Amino acid sequence: MSAKIIDGKAVAASIREELKGRVAELAQRGITPGLSVILVGDNPASQVYVRNKERACIGVGMNSQVIRMPETTTQEELLDRIDQLNADPSVHGILVQLPVPNGIDSWQVIQRIDPKKDVDGFHPVNTGALFSGEPGLIPCTPKGCLELIKREGIDIAGKNAVVVGRSNIVGKPMALLLLSEHATVTICHSRTKDLGAVTREADILVVAIGRAQMITGDMIKPGACVIDVGMNRLPDGKLCGDVDFASAEQVAGFITPVPGGVGPMTIAELLVNTYEACVRNG
């Protein structure tokens, strides 16, 4: 048996194409969604992420603004800049690229962003809305994972879903999204005893732990849908996920590759969130 590869790049391209049409319709009414990204410091990975976001934003016809602030930026300077964007009606989405330099409290930064413009979906107002099942902006990566599952036509209701990882960015919101689709959800983490025994019960397995190739084929239920959120670099420089793709592919029914799986979906859903914030709030 060989799993069907879920092509995140193709799905993300389809989402961007759909979005381009909706953005064009708004433009006819004189409205253009605007995304502002703040990058503090010189983190090379962050610079790559920000460039990709800017390119994607422009590609669907949205306004894109990248605000680069030096490593020496103080907390107050960053918060003041966020306040300016909160007050700017042409800005519908605000994102501060994480991680921020030492000396800046990322939690205070997240809380300062207007929740209506919080396209990362990290503000406690938005996480509370997700918990309560109310409308809000949903974190981009788990939202993208759910979209991949749905677009494969996989029925989630009543299935056993296991999320490996409990971060605020992926694990916890992913579990809530699966629960909202009526799955029976288990969250695993570093203190889970006999992890393999739990993951082998999963019809849908989402892995977001940041440990290269930790989930192997013998830990996967035959025919399961495996969503690998991890992005790790091996000693030889190659990228890999948190799932050992070679062994998992022989057991799973569906599987995302790394790269080319979840990664492109995160940026696509960021654009969707920006569009939705614009539509909701004008």
C-alpha positions as CSV (number, residue, x, y, z in Angstrom):
1,M,0.0,0.0,0.0
2,S,1.2,3.5,-0.8
3,A,-0.5,6.6,0.5
4,K,-2.0,9.3,-1.6
5,I,0.2,12.3,-1.4
6,I,-1.7,15.5,-0.4
7,D,-0.3,18.2,-2.6
8,G,-0.4,21.3,-0.3
9,K,1.2,23.5,-3.0
10,A,-1.6,22.7,-5.5
11,V,-4.4,23.2,-2.9
12,A,-2.8,26.5,-1.8
13,A,-2.5,27.7,-5.4
14,S,-6.2,26.9,-5.9
15,I,-7.2,28.9,-2.8
16,R,-5.1,31.9,-4.0
17,E,-6.8,31.7,-7.4
18,E,-10.2,31.6,-5.8
19,L,-9.2,34.5,-3.5
20,K,-7.9,36.6,-6.4
21,G,-11.4,36.6,-7.9
22,R,-13.0,37.7,-4.6
23,V,-10.4,40.4,-4.1
24,A,-11.1,41.7,-7.7
25,E,-14.8,41.9,-6.8
26,L,-14.0,44.0,-3.8
27,A,-11.8,46.2,-5.9
28,Q,-14.8,47.0,-8.1
29,R,-16.4,48.5,-5.0
30,G,-13.2,50.5,-4.2
31,I,-12.0,48.2,-1.5
32,T,-8.6,46.6,-1.3
33,P,-7.7,44.3,1.6
34,G,-4.4,45.5,3.2
35,L,-1.9,43.4,5.2
36,S,0.9,45.0,7.3
37,V,3.7,42.8,8.5
38,I,6.2,44.0,11.1
39,L,9.6,42.4,11.1
40,V,11.9,43.2,14.0
41,G,15.5,42.3,13.7
42,D,17.5,40.3,11.1
43,N,16.5,36.7,11.7
44,P,17.2,35.1,8.2
45,A,14.3,32.6,8.4
46,S,11.9,35.4,9.3
47,Q,13.1,37.5,6.4
48,V,12.3,34.6,4.0
49,Y,8.9,34.0,5.5
50,V,8.1,37.7,5.3
51,R,9.2,37.9,1.6
52,N,7.0,34.9,0.8
53,K,4.0,36.5,2.5
54,E,4.5,39.8,0.7
55,R,4.8,38.1,-2.7
56,A,1.6,36.0,-2.1
57,C,-0.3,39.1,-0.9
58,I,0.6,41.1,-4.0
59,G,-0.2,38.0,-6.2
60,V,-3.9,38.0,-5.2
61,G,-4.3,41.8,-5.6
62,M,-4.0,42.8,-1.9
63,N,-2.0,45.7,-0.6
64,S,1.1,44.6,1.2
65,Q,3.2,46.6,3.6
66,V,6.3,45.3,5.3
67,I,7.6,47.4,8.2
68,R,11.2,46.5,9.1
69,M,12.4,47.6,12.5
70,P,15.9,47.2,13.8
71,E,17.1,44.6,16.4
72,T,17.4,47.5,18.9
73,T,13.7,48.3,18.7
74,T,12.2,48.7,22.2
75,Q,9.0,47.1,23.4
76,E,7.3,50.6,23.5
77,E,8.4,51.5,20.0
78,L,6.9,48.3,18.7
79,L,3.7,48.7,20.6
80,D,3.4,52.3,19.4
81,R,3.8,51.1,15.8
82,I,1.1,48.5,16.3
83,D,-1.2,51.2,17.7
84,Q,-0.7,53.3,14.5
85,L,-1.7,50.3,12.4
86,N,-4.7,49.5,14.6
87,A,-5.9,53.1,13.9
88,D,-5.3,52.9,10.1
89,P,-8.5,52.0,8.2
90,S,-6.6,50.9,5.1
91,V,-4.9,48.2,7.2
92,H,-7.2,45.1,7.6
93,G,-4.6,42.6,8.8
94,I,-1.6,43.1,11.2
95,L,1.0,40.4,11.8
96,V,4.2,40.7,13.9
97,Q,6.6,38.1,12.6
98,L,7.7,35.8,15.4
99,P,10.1,35.3,17.1
100,V,10.8,38.8,18.3
101,P,14.2,39.8,19.7
102,N,15.1,39.3,23.3
103,G,13.7,42.1,25.5
104,I,10.4,42.2,23.8
105,D,7.4,40.4,25.4
106,S,5.7,38.6,22.5
107,W,2.5,38.0,24.6
108,Q,2.1,41.8,25.1
109,V,2.7,42.3,21.4
110,I,0.0,39.8,20.5
111,Q,-2.5,41.3,22.9
112,R,-1.8,44.8,21.6
113,I,-3.0,44.0,18.0
114,D,-6.7,44.8,17.4
115,P,-8.4,41.3,17.5
116,K,-10.3,42.3,14.4
117,K,-7.0,42.7,12.5
118,D,-5.2,39.8,14.2
119,V,-4.8,37.7,11.1
120,D,-2.5,35.2,12.9
121,G,-5.4,34.4,15.1
122,F,-3.3,34.5,18.3
123,H,-5.1,37.2,20.2
124,P,-7.0,35.9,23.3
125,V,-10.2,37.2,21.9
126,N,-9.8,35.1,18.8
127,T,-8.6,32.0,20.7
128,G,-11.6,32.4,23.0
129,A,-13.9,32.6,20.0
130,L,-12.5,29.4,18.6
131,F,-12.9,27.7,22.0
132,S,-16.5,28.9,22.2
133,G,-17.4,28.1,18.6
134,E,-18.0,31.7,17.8
135,P,-16.8,33.6,14.6
136,G,-13.3,34.9,14.8
137,L,-9.9,34.7,13.0
138,I,-8.4,31.2,13.2
139,P,-4.7,30.5,13.4
140,C,-3.4,29.9,9.8
141,T,-1.6,26.6,10.1
142,P,-4.3,24.5,11.8
143,K,-6.9,26.2,9.5
144,G,-4.8,25.1,6.5
145,C,-4.5,21.5,7.9
146,L,-8.2,21.3,8.2
147,E,-8.7,22.6,4.7
148,L,-6.3,19.9,3.3
149,I,-8.3,17.2,5.1
150,K,-11.6,18.6,3.8
151,R,-10.5,19.0,0.2
152,E,-9.5,15.4,0.1
153,G,-13.1,14.6,0.9
154,I,-12.2,12.9,4.2
155,D,-15.2,12.6,6.5
156,I,-14.1,13.9,9.9
157,A,-17.3,13.4,11.9
158,G,-17.1,10.5,14.3
159,K,-13.5,9.7,13.4
160,N,-10.7,9.3,16.0
161,A,-8.4,12.2,15.6
162,V,-5.0,12.5,17.4
163,V,-3.0,15.7,17.6
164,V,0.7,15.2,18.6
165,G,1.8,18.6,20.1
166,R,0.0,21.1,22.4
167,S,1.4,24.5,21.3
168,N,-0.9,27.5,21.2
169,I,0.0,28.0,17.6
170,V,-0.9,24.6,16.2
171,G,-1.7,21.8,18.6
172,K,-4.4,23.3,20.8
173,P,-6.3,25.1,18.0
174,M,-6.0,22.1,15.7
175,A,-7.7,19.9,18.4
176,L,-10.5,22.5,18.7
177,L,-11.0,22.7,15.0
178,L,-11.3,18.9,14.7
179,L,-13.6,18.8,17.6
180,S,-15.8,21.4,15.9
181,E,-16.1,19.0,13.0
182,H,-17.3,16.3,15.4
183,A,-14.2,14.2,15.6
184,T,-13.3,12.4,18.8
185,V,-10.0,14.2,19.7
186,T,-7.0,13.1,21.7
187,I,-4.0,15.5,22.3
188,C,-0.6,13.8,22.9
189,H,2.6,15.5,24.1
190,S,6.0,14.8,25.6
191,R,4.6,13.1,28.7
192,T,2.2,10.9,26.9
193,K,2.9,7.3,27.9
194,D,3.2,4.8,25.0
195,L,2.7,7.4,22.2
196,G,2.5,4.7,19.5
197,A,-0.4,3.0,21.2
198,V,-2.4,6.3,21.0
199,T,-1.4,7.3,17.4
200,R,-2.2,3.8,16.1
201,E,-5.9,4.5,17.0
202,A,-6.0,7.6,14.9
203,D,-8.0,7.8,11.7
204,I,-6.7,11.4,11.4
205,L,-3.2,12.1,12.7
206,V,-1.8,15.6,12.9
207,V,1.8,15.9,14.1
208,A,3.3,19.1,15.2
209,I,6.1,18.5,17.7
210,G,9.2,19.8,16.1
211,R,11.2,16.6,16.3
212,A,12.5,15.2,13.0
213,Q,10.9,11.9,11.8
214,M,9.7,11.0,15.3
215,I,6.5,9.3,14.1
216,T,7.3,6.2,12.1
217,G,5.2,3.9,10.0
218,D,4.6,1.4,12.8
219,M,2.9,4.1,14.9
220,I,0.3,4.8,12.2
221,K,-3.1,3.1,11.7
222,P,-3.4,1.5,8.2
223,G,-5.3,3.9,5.9
224,A,-5.0,6.9,8.2
225,C,-4.8,10.5,7.1
226,V,-1.5,11.9,8.3
227,I,-0.9,15.6,8.3
228,D,2.8,16.5,9.1
229,V,3.2,20.1,10.3
230,G,6.9,19.7,11.2
231,M,9.7,21.4,9.4
232,N,13.2,20.2,10.4
233,R,16.6,20.3,8.8
234,L,18.7,17.1,8.9
235,P,22.5,17.1,9.3
236,D,22.9,16.7,5.5
237,G,20.8,19.9,5.0
238,K,17.7,18.3,3.7
239,L,14.3,19.3,5.1
240,C,12.0,16.8,6.7
241,G,8.9,16.7,8.8
242,D,8.0,15.2,12.2
243,V,6.9,12.1,10.4
244,D,9.3,9.5,8.9
245,F,7.8,9.9,5.4
246,A,9.4,6.8,3.9
247,S,7.9,4.3,6.4
248,A,4.6,6.3,7.0
249,E,3.8,6.4,3.2
250,Q,3.7,2.6,3.2
251,V,0.9,2.5,5.9
252,A,-1.1,5.7,5.6
253,G,-4.0,6.3,3.3
254,F,-3.2,10.0,2.8
255,I,-0.1,11.9,3.8
256,T,1.4,15.4,3.4
257,P,5.0,15.7,2.2
258,V,7.6,18.0,3.7
259,P,8.2,20.4,2.1
260,G,5.1,21.0,-0.1
261,G,2.4,20.0,2.3
262,V,1.2,22.2,5.1
263,G,3.7,25.1,4.6
264,P,2.1,26.6,1.5
265,M,-1.3,26.4,3.2
266,T,-0.2,28.6,6.1
267,I,0.4,31.5,3.8
268,A,-2.8,30.8,1.8
269,E,-4.9,30.9,4.9
270,L,-3.1,34.1,6.0
271,L,-4.5,35.7,2.8
272,V,-7.9,34.3,3.5
273,N,-7.9,35.7,7.0
274,T,-6.9,39.1,5.7
275,Y,-9.7,39.0,3.2
276,E,-12.2,37.9,5.8
277,A,-11.0,40.7,8.2
278,C,-11.6,43.2,5.4
279,V,-15.0,42.0,4.6
280,R,-16.1,41.9,8.2
281,N,-14.8,45.2,9.2
282,G,-14.6,47.2,6.0
